[in-house]
């Protein structure tokens, strides 16, 4: 009988504890740190709409147009040289024509190498300019995360669903445009 009384008392005690309003582990106790917030950032939109990226793009396009004009002049000169070479074929001895053809082919290779070098230089200049944008973007995102308690910042492209108040792209874009509105692309002068 005594055991039944103890058992009944324990059951009532557990029931009383279970029914009492006690903070659960998901709730924060007084003075404890609030849980981190997960937010989403649309990197594609930033790379498309940031003032600094648009500035880089304009400089690259301007330089591309300039070198494209130079390349077209070289191609036209090669076309004329090829026509001259074709005219000389019937007039020159086979050895002399072979020498002229070799010179022409060397010129073609030289122009191709020049085009490739300019393309590579342009790609490197663009990549170096984008490093400046990425560095500024990372600083802004880190500062914003610290200030607002963001524990995780996910790429928009990796998220299936997000509530609009959890997307920070426009805030980041505004700060990036203020911090880095332009970037000087280091393009060759010649």
C-alpha positions as CSV (number, residue, x, y, z in Angstrom):
1,X,0.0,0.0,0.0
2,X,2.8,2.3,0.9
3,X,4.4,1.6,-2.6
4,X,1.1,2.6,-4.3
5,X,1.0,5.9,-2.4
6,X,4.5,6.7,-3.5
7,X,3.8,5.7,-7.1
8,X,0.7,7.8,-7.2
9,X,2.6,10.7,-5.7
10,X,5.3,10.4,-8.3
11,X,2.8,10.3,-11.1
12,X,1.1,13.4,-9.8
13,X,4.4,15.2,-9.5
14,X,5.4,14.3,-13.1
15,X,2.0,15.5,-14.3
16,X,2.4,18.8,-12.5
17,X,5.8,19.4,-13.9
18,X,4.7,18.5,-17.4
19,X,1.7,20.9,-17.2
20,X,3.7,23.8,-15.9
21,X,4.9,26.5,-18.3
22,X,8.6,25.9,-18.6
23,X,10.7,27.2,-21.5
24,X,11.5,24.5,-24.0
25,X,14.9,24.2,-25.6
26,X,13.8,26.1,-28.8
27,X,13.0,29.1,-26.7
28,X,15.7,31.3,-25.4
29,X,16.2,31.7,-21.7
30,X,16.7,35.1,-20.2
31,X,20.1,36.5,-21.2
32,X,20.8,33.8,-23.8
33,X,21.7,34.7,-27.3
34,X,18.9,34.7,-29.9
35,X,19.0,32.1,-32.6
36,X,20.8,33.0,-35.8
37,X,18.7,34.0,-38.8
38,X,19.0,32.4,-42.2
39,X,18.7,34.7,-45.2
40,X,19.1,34.5,-49.0
41,X,21.3,36.5,-51.4
42,X,20.8,36.6,-55.1
43,X,24.4,36.7,-56.4
44,X,23.2,36.6,-60.0
45,X,21.2,39.8,-59.6
46,X,24.1,41.5,-57.9
47,X,26.5,40.5,-60.8
48,X,23.9,41.8,-63.2
49,X,22.7,45.0,-61.6
50,X,25.5,46.4,-59.4
51,X,26.8,49.8,-60.7
52,X,30.4,48.6,-60.4
53,X,29.7,45.5,-62.5
54,X,27.9,47.6,-65.1
55,X,30.9,50.0,-65.2
56,X,33.3,47.0,-65.7
57,X,31.1,45.7,-68.5
58,X,31.0,49.1,-70.3
59,X,34.8,49.4,-70.1
60,X,35.2,45.9,-71.4
61,X,32.8,46.4,-74.3
62,X,34.4,49.7,-75.2
63,X,37.8,48.0,-75.3
64,X,36.5,45.0,-77.2
65,X,35.0,47.3,-79.9
66,X,38.4,49.1,-80.2
67,X,40.4,45.9,-80.6
68,X,37.7,44.4,-82.9
69,X,38.3,47.4,-85.2
70,X,42.0,46.7,-85.2
71,X,41.5,43.0,-85.8
72,X,39.2,43.7,-88.8
73,X,41.9,45.9,-90.3
74,X,44.5,43.1,-89.9
75,X,42.0,40.6,-91.4
76,X,41.4,42.9,-94.4
77,X,45.2,43.2,-94.9
78,X,45.5,39.5,-94.7
79,X,42.7,39.0,-97.3
80,X,44.5,41.5,-99.7
81,X,47.8,39.7,-99.1
82,X,46.2,36.4,-99.9
83,X,44.8,37.8,-103.2
84,X,48.2,39.1,-104.1
85,X,49.7,35.7,-103.3
86,X,47.2,34.0,-105.5
87,X,48.1,36.4,-108.4
88,X,51.8,35.7,-107.9
89,X,51.3,31.9,-108.0
90,X,51.4,31.7,-111.8
91,X,54.2,34.3,-112.1
92,X,56.7,32.9,-109.6
93,X,58.8,29.9,-109.7
94,X,57.6,27.1,-107.3
95,X,60.4,27.8,-104.8
96,X,59.8,31.5,-104.8
97,X,56.0,31.0,-104.4
98,X,56.6,28.6,-101.6
99,X,58.7,31.2,-99.8
100,X,56.0,33.9,-100.3
101,X,53.4,31.5,-99.0
102,X,55.4,30.6,-96.0
103,X,55.8,34.4,-95.1
104,X,52.0,34.8,-95.6
105,X,51.3,31.8,-93.3
106,X,53.6,33.3,-90.6
107,X,51.8,36.5,-90.8
108,X,48.4,34.7,-90.4
109,X,49.8,32.9,-87.3
110,X,51.1,36.1,-85.9
111,X,47.7,37.8,-86.2
112,X,46.0,34.8,-84.6
113,X,48.5,34.9,-81.7
114,X,47.8,38.6,-81.3
115,X,44.1,38.1,-81.2
116,X,44.5,35.3,-78.7
117,X,46.8,37.4,-76.5
118,X,44.3,40.3,-76.5
119,X,41.4,38.1,-75.6
120,X,43.4,36.6,-72.8
121,X,44.5,40.0,-71.5
122,X,40.9,41.2,-71.7
123,X,39.7,38.2,-69.7
124,X,42.4,38.7,-67.1
125,X,41.6,42.4,-66.7
126,X,37.9,41.6,-66.3
127,X,38.6,38.9,-63.7
128,X,40.9,41.3,-61.8
129,X,38.2,44.0,-61.8
130,X,35.6,41.5,-60.6
131,X,37.9,40.5,-57.7
132,X,37.5,44.1,-56.4
133,X,33.7,43.7,-56.6
134,X,33.8,40.3,-54.9
135,X,36.0,41.7,-52.1
136,X,33.7,44.6,-51.4
137,X,30.7,42.3,-51.6
138,X,32.2,39.9,-49.1
139,X,32.9,42.8,-46.7
140,X,29.4,44.1,-47.0
141,X,27.8,40.7,-46.5
142,X,30.0,39.9,-43.4
143,X,29.3,43.3,-41.8
144,X,25.6,42.9,-42.5
145,X,25.6,39.4,-41.0
146,X,27.3,40.6,-37.9
147,X,25.0,43.6,-37.5
148,X,21.8,41.7,-38.1
149,X,22.6,38.3,-36.5
150,X,22.5,36.4,-39.8
151,X,23.9,32.9,-39.1
152,X,23.6,31.5,-42.6
153,X,23.4,33.4,-45.9
154,X,22.3,31.1,-48.7
155,X,22.6,31.6,-52.5
156,X,19.2,32.3,-54.0
157,X,19.8,29.8,-56.7
158,X,20.1,27.0,-54.1
159,X,16.8,27.8,-52.4
160,X,13.5,26.3,-53.4
161,X,11.3,28.7,-51.4
162,X,12.0,31.8,-49.4
163,X,9.8,34.5,-47.9
164,X,10.6,37.9,-49.4
165,X,11.6,39.4,-46.0
166,X,14.4,36.9,-45.8
167,X,16.0,38.0,-49.1
168,X,18.7,40.6,-48.5
169,X,19.8,41.1,-52.1
170,X,18.4,44.7,-52.5
171,X,20.0,45.8,-49.2
172,X,23.4,44.4,-50.2
173,X,23.1,45.9,-53.7
174,X,22.3,49.3,-52.3
175,X,25.4,49.2,-50.0
176,X,27.6,47.8,-52.8
177,X,26.5,50.6,-55.1
178,X,27.4,53.2,-52.4
179,X,30.7,51.6,-51.5
180,X,31.9,50.8,-55.0
181,X,30.0,52.6,-57.7
182,X,32.9,52.2,-60.3
183,X,35.9,50.1,-60.8
184,X,38.8,51.0,-63.0
185,X,39.6,48.1,-65.3
186,X,43.3,47.8,-66.0
187,X,43.3,47.5,-69.8
188,X,46.4,47.7,-72.0
189,X,47.0,51.1,-73.6
190,X,48.3,49.8,-76.9
